Amino acid sequence: MLKMMKAGILALAGSAAIASPVQAQMSWTDQGFVNVSVGAQAGSPTLDSTSIFELYGEQGSLATSQEAGGGGFFDLAAGYKVWRNLAVGLGYTRTGSDSDAAIAASVPDPIFFDRTRPISDVASGLDHSENQFHIQGTWMMPVTDKLDVGFSFGPTIFNVSQEIPAAITVNEPGPTLASTSVVKQKETAIGINLGVDVNYLVTPRIGAGVLARYTVGSVNFEAGDDSISVGGFQIGAGVRFRF
């Protein structure tokens, strides 16, 4: 998936490079745009976490490892021309997915004190979601009266939510995993976005487009051992409006 998205961005950038000589003779005549897209975001960094839980009057330890990111997205962007071919605007992207977490725990013994036992299992369906708020400058490059290419750039604010295993209960004898308690942690980070959007106008005001974009930020969850990357390569398509 990642290779496909990189190839898509290179292809769109190539089309923009071909359009450059033409753009020197053409200016963008619209006043603004609204873009609606759906697609997929690549990138599933590994989130490792450790926690302590209490069982049988003793403390046990819990270590987990899970993917956190990627999935489908919905995107809405709008911009207004402020100078020549430059538009300034805002964008919003919502993406989410769920994943499994590998669990490795040390479980206290119900009879003997200070004699922990190892257990390993999987916790399923842990939710990850990202609300991405983009502040964007977009340079529009007309190729023909129906085809144009937009280069967007700017900062992105990430609101990230992640479910992380925090404690377990077990069945005896064994032990075997009975249930997993999860906590939902939320963090905010600031990153960047860079994108290319190729648009074809079916009518003077309505068309279709293909979006290739890269967003990146970094968050550190309280239960996580290290910071993880959020965002990623995005490929999408949808409806384009001009005014």
Stockholm file with secondary structure:
# STOCKHOLM 1.0

chainA/1-243         MLKMMKAGILALAGSAAIASPVQAQMSWTDQGFVNVSVGAQAGSPTLDSTSIFELYGEQGSLATSQEAGGGGFFDLAAGYKVWRNLAVGLGYTRTGSDSDAAIAASVPDPIFFDRTRPISDVASGLDHSENQFHIQGTWMMPVTDKLDVGFSFGPTIFNVSQEIPAAITVNEPGPTLASTSVVKQKETAIGINLGVDVNYLVTPRIGAGVLARYTVGSVNFEAGDDSISVGGFQIGAGVRFRF
#=GR chainA/1-243 SS CHHHHHHHHHHHHHHHHHHHHHHTTCCCCCSEEEEEEEEEECCCCEEEEEEEEEETTEEEEEEEEEECCCEEEEEEEEEEEEETTEEEEEEEEEEEEEEEEEEEEEECCSSSTTCCEEEEEEEEEEEEEEEEEEEEEEEEEESSSSEEEEEEEEEEEEEEEEEEEEEEEEETTTTEEEEEEEEEEEEEEEEEEEEEEEEEESSSSEEEEEEEEEEEEEECCTTBSSCEEEEEEEEEEEEEEEC
#=GC SS_cons         CHHHHHHHHHHHHHHHHHHHHHHTTCCCCCSEEEEEEEEEECCCCEEEEEEEEEETTEEEEEEEEEECCCEEEEEEEEEEEEETTEEEEEEEEEEEEEEEEEEEEEECCSSSTTCCEEEEEEEEEEEEEEEEEEEEEEEEEESSSSEEEEEEEEEEEEEEEEEEEEEEEEETTTTEEEEEEEEEEEEEEEEEEEEEEEEEESSSSEEEEEEEEEEEEEECCTTBSSCEEEEEEEEEEEEEEEC
//
